[in-house]
């Protein structure tokens, strides 16, 4: 009964191999070298030599691959297992694996680029505002200021920039007025004109 149970298990296993897409043929040879069970009519029905037997892999026509290995227990040969894998199925699996790998790498690259853009915008956005304010002051717009928000390092830089711009405006505005009014002062004094409006404007 134990032998019948083993035969049933073997038959069930071989039936499961017939459902495997990549397996085109499988067979189990007994210790005498003849087929015990196969997924379809065996070719060959008996092996010419099974003792000694070493595992080996052979490439067949159309890209199929045949692998054979001994089945042994405590050093005695019980049989030989032979499996033929369909070259087309193997190639399809390799192509699918390659496409999946390319797809995953592409998605990773897109995610990396998006994170880089977001980080760059987060870091460089406030810096571009500071740069625009600096250019405005350089072109004479002394009232240019940077919006201050939050407690970040960039907010601290913005506050320091605004303080510097305010101090610069307070010093340059009187000098600019004097520069524009200075040419008129000699004629005002010479003609004994009224200096009060000019001083009022300066103050």
Secondary structure, DSSP 8 states (H G I E B T S, - for coil): -HHHHHHHHHHHHHHHHHT-TTEEEEEEEETTSBEEEESSS-SSSB-S--SS---EEEE-GGG-EEEEEEEEETTEEEEEEEEEE-HHHHHHHHHHHHHHHHHHHHHHHHHHHHHHHHHHHHHHHHHHHHHHHHHHHHTT-TT------SSSHHHHHHHHHHHHHHHHHHHHHHHHHHHHHHHHHHHHHHTT---HHHHHHH-
